[in-house]
Amino acid sequence: MARYLRIPGSRIEDLGPVWAAYSPASGETHLLNDEAALLLGRMADHGACSAAELAQALADDVGIAADELERRLSLGWNALLEAGLVRAVDGSEPWPP
């Protein structure tokens, strides 16, 4: 099971209709939608996690079943990886920390 960790030192700022996220790994700032910002915010609170663990943690907050939310989250991991906002980890990091 793939696990992901938010890049330490990344920052997220609310700009009204969108969010700005800075990655120290890439040195770039990216615009995010509400869902991606929520995902990264929750990752900051919980550390390394899989899509299933994150979906379970967010399901009650967003009012979507965990399995449907996991499917939706799976569509966004590559964009967050390419932006340098998360990285894949080997799975040895506990969740929640």
KOLGU-148292 format. One line per field, with one value per residue: x, y, z of N, C-alpha, C in turn; residue number from 1. Coordinates in Angstrom, 2 decimals, m for minus. Layout:
REM KOLGU-148292
npx [X/...] $
npy [Y/...] $
npz [Z/...] $
capx [X/...] $
capy [Y/...] $
capz [Z/...] $
cpx [X/...] $
cpy [Y/...] $
cpz [Z/...] $
seq [NUM/...] $
***
This chain:
REM KOLGU-148292
npx [0.84/0.69/2.16/2.13/3.75/3.50/5.56/8.02/8.04/6.55/4.08/0.76/m1.59/m4.60/m6.25/m8.72/m10.76/m9.09/m6.23/m2.84/0.13/3.30/6.25/9.15/10.75/10.61/10.80/8.79/5.59/2.24/m1.14/m4.02/m7.04/m9.90/m10.16/m7.62/m6.13/m7.37/m6.69/m3.84/m3.65/m4.73/m2.84/m0.65/m1.37/m1.36/0.83/2.67/0.66/m1.68/m3.78/m6.18/m6.20/m6.20/m8.58/m10.43/m10.06/m10.95/m13.56/m15.91/m15.72/m16.14/m18.43/m18.63/m18.58/m15.98/m14.74/m15.47/m14.33/m11.62/m11.23/m11.52/m9.41/m7.25/m6.91/m5.51/m2.92/m0.58/m0.31/0.21/2.59/4.26/4.29/5.85/4.82/4.08/5.60/6.42/6.63/8.29/6.56/7.15/6.78/4.72/1.10/m1.74/0.85] $
npy [m1.18/2.10/4.88/8.25/11.37/14.64/17.22/18.39/21.71/22.76/25.13/26.41/28.70/30.50/31.99/32.99/32.25/30.20/28.24/28.81/26.99/26.43/24.75/23.71/21.76/21.86/24.54/26.01/27.66/26.67/26.67/25.57/23.61/23.55/20.92/19.69/21.34/20.77/18.07/18.23/19.75/18.00/15.99/17.27/17.28/14.57/13.13/10.58/8.71/6.45/6.47/5.27/5.44/8.21/8.88/7.63/9.17/11.66/11.28/11.70/14.46/15.58/14.41/12.23/8.85/6.70/4.89/5.91/8.44/7.71/6.73/9.11/10.61/9.14/10.01/12.38/12.14/11.94/14.54/16.04/14.84/15.48/18.23/18.53/18.60/16.46/13.32/9.97/7.38/4.73/3.27/2.62/4.63/5.51/5.81/7.28/9.67] $
npz [0.00/m0.97/0.64/1.76/2.47/3.63/2.42/4.56/5.80/3.77/2.75/3.07/1.92/2.22/m0.41/m0.93/m3.42/m4.22/m3.16/m2.23/m2.45/m1.24/m2.05/m0.54/m1.58/m4.38/m4.79/m5.83/m6.19/m6.06/m7.27/m5.60/m5.31/m3.06/m2.09/m2.41/m0.72/1.74/1.99/2.16/4.47/6.40/6.23/7.32/9.96/10.60/9.56/7.72/5.48/3.95/1.01/1.70/4.54/4.87/3.55/5.23/7.56/6.68/5.79/7.45/7.84/5.30/4.39/2.63/1.61/2.78/0.95/m1.56/m1.37/m1.17/m3.77/m5.22/m4.15/m5.08/m7.65/m7.45/m6.36/m8.01/m9.11/m6.80/m5.99/m8.20/m7.95/m5.78/m3.22/m1.68/m0.76/m1.64/0.76/2.57/4.13/6.76/8.57/11.28/11.45/12.88/13.87] $
capx [0.00/1.48/1.98/2.61/4.07/3.59/6.94/8.25/8.32/5.60/3.13/m0.50/m2.26/m5.92/m6.31/m10.12/m11.32/m8.08/m5.17/m1.47/0.96/4.72/7.04/10.59/11.42/10.71/10.99/7.69/4.28/1.19/m2.50/m4.74/m8.45/m10.21/m9.94/m6.18/m5.70/m7.86/m5.86/m2.51/m3.82/m4.90/m1.55/0.23/m1.79/m1.25/2.04/2.60/m0.59/m2.11/m5.03/m7.27/m6.18/m6.59/m10.01/m11.18/m9.97/m11.67/m14.92/m16.93/m15.60/m16.63/m19.72/m18.53/m18.15/m14.52/m14.28/m15.62/m13.32/m10.33/m11.17/m11.29/m8.05/m6.26/m6.72/m4.71/m1.60/0.51/m0.15/0.86/3.97/4.98/4.41/6.80/4.09/4.11/6.54/6.12/7.48/8.38/5.52/7.56/6.34/3.41/0.00/m1.21/2.11] $
capy [0.00/3.33/5.86/9.57/12.30/16.03/17.70/19.31/23.09/23.27/26.09/26.58/29.96/30.72/33.19/33.21/31.19/29.14/28.17/28.78/26.06/26.55/23.55/23.93/20.72/22.31/25.98/26.57/27.86/26.09/26.96/24.35/23.73/23.30/19.52/19.45/22.04/19.98/16.87/18.59/20.18/16.82/15.29/17.98/16.88/13.13/12.49/9.65/7.98/5.92/7.08/4.67/6.02/9.61/8.90/7.30/10.31/12.80/10.93/12.38/15.91/16.01/13.80/11.27/7.54/6.57/4.22/6.86/9.48/7.13/6.71/10.48/11.00/8.44/10.78/13.57/11.93/12.25/15.99/16.50/14.36/16.27/19.60/18.54/18.88/15.21/12.34/8.59/6.87/3.27/2.64/2.35/5.70/5.18/6.74/8.62/9.69] $
capz [0.00/m1.06/1.72/1.36/3.54/3.20/2.48/5.68/5.42/2.78/3.33/2.35/2.27/1.63/m1.24/m1.27/m4.24/m4.38/m2.16/m2.73/m1.69/m1.55/m1.78/m0.46/m2.38/m5.77/m4.82/m6.60/m5.59/m6.88/m6.89/m5.25/m5.00/m1.65/m1.75/m2.26/0.49/2.87/2.04/2.67/5.86/7.23/6.25/8.27/11.30/10.84/9.07/6.59/5.44/2.66/0.54/2.48/5.88/4.75/3.21/6.45/8.47/6.11/5.36/8.24/7.64/3.99/4.12/1.52/2.09/2.73/m0.27/m2.68/m1.17/m1.53/m5.23/m5.67/m3.74/m5.90/m8.87/m7.23/m5.78/m8.95/m9.21/m5.56/m6.05/m9.20/m7.44/m4.66/m1.98/m0.93/m1.28/m1.27/1.84/2.54/4.93/8.13/9.44/11.85/11.23/13.08/14.61] $
cpx [0.88/1.13/2.66/2.83/4.12/5.03/7.08/8.61/7.41/4.58/1.90/m1.16/m3.57/m5.93/m7.75/m10.65/m10.35/m7.10/m3.83/m0.67/2.40/5.42/8.51/11.37/11.62/11.03/9.88/6.44/3.23/m0.16/m3.24/m6.23/m8.67/m9.88/m8.46/m5.64/m6.15/m6.99/m4.49/m2.58/m3.95/m3.59/m0.59/m0.09/m1.43/0.02/1.79/1.30/m0.83/m3.38/m6.20/m7.34/m6.66/m8.08/m10.85/m11.20/m10.81/m13.15/m16.00/m16.91/m16.25/m17.95/m19.75/m18.04/m16.65/m14.05/m14.41/m14.57/m11.93/m10.16/m10.87/m9.88/m7.00/m5.97/m5.75/m3.29/m0.47/0.75/0.56/2.31/4.80/5.20/5.41/6.13/3.97/5.20/6.08/7.10/7.38/7.35/5.92/7.15/4.95/2.37/m1.16/0.03/1.87] $
cpy [1.24/4.26/7.14/10.43/13.70/16.50/18.66/20.70/23.63/24.16/26.19/27.85/30.07/32.04/33.52/32.08/30.02/29.20/28.21/27.84/26.19/25.25/23.92/22.89/21.17/23.79/26.71/26.75/27.38/26.54/25.65/24.64/23.40/21.88/19.21/20.14/21.30/18.75/17.19/19.05/19.00/16.03/15.97/17.57/15.43/12.46/11.55/8.86/7.44/6.66/6.54/5.27/7.47/9.72/8.60/8.48/11.49/12.53/11.67/13.89/16.38/15.36/12.88/9.95/7.37/5.90/5.11/7.97/8.96/7.10/8.10/10.96/10.36/9.19/11.94/13.37/12.32/13.75/16.54/16.05/15.22/17.71/19.69/18.86/17.65/14.33/10.96/8.16/5.35/2.55/2.35/3.45/5.38/6.23/6.34/8.58/9.71] $
cpz [0.00/0.09/1.29/2.60/2.95/3.39/3.66/5.18/4.34/3.49/2.44/2.86/1.52/0.88/m1.65/m2.10/m4.49/m3.21/m2.87/m1.83/m2.18/m1.16/m1.70/m1.27/m3.82/m5.88/m5.57/m5.75/m6.57/m6.37/m6.69/m5.12/m3.53/m1.22/m1.53/m1.00/1.75/3.08/2.64/4.13/6.80/7.32/7.22/9.69/11.62/10.34/7.91/6.65/4.03/2.25/1.35/3.88/5.85/4.43/4.44/7.41/7.99/5.85/6.14/8.02/6.35/3.59/2.91/2.10/1.86/1.44/m1.50/m2.57/m1.52/m3.05/m5.77/m5.33/m4.64/m7.21/m8.70/m6.73/m6.73/m9.08/m7.97/m5.50/m7.01/m8.74/m6.29/m3.33/m1.10/m1.52/m0.83/m0.20/1.87/3.40/6.36/9.10/9.98/11.47/12.12/13.94/16.12] $
seq [1/2/3/4/5/6/7/8/9/10/11/12/13/14/15/16/17/18/19/20/21/22/23/24/25/26/27/28/29/30/31/32/33/34/35/36/37/38/39/40/41/42/43/44/45/46/47/48/49/50/51/52/53/54/55/56/57/58/59/60/61/62/63/64/65/66/67/68/69/70/71/72/73/74/75/76/77/78/79/80/81/82/83/84/85/86/87/88/89/90/91/92/93/94/95/96/97] $
***
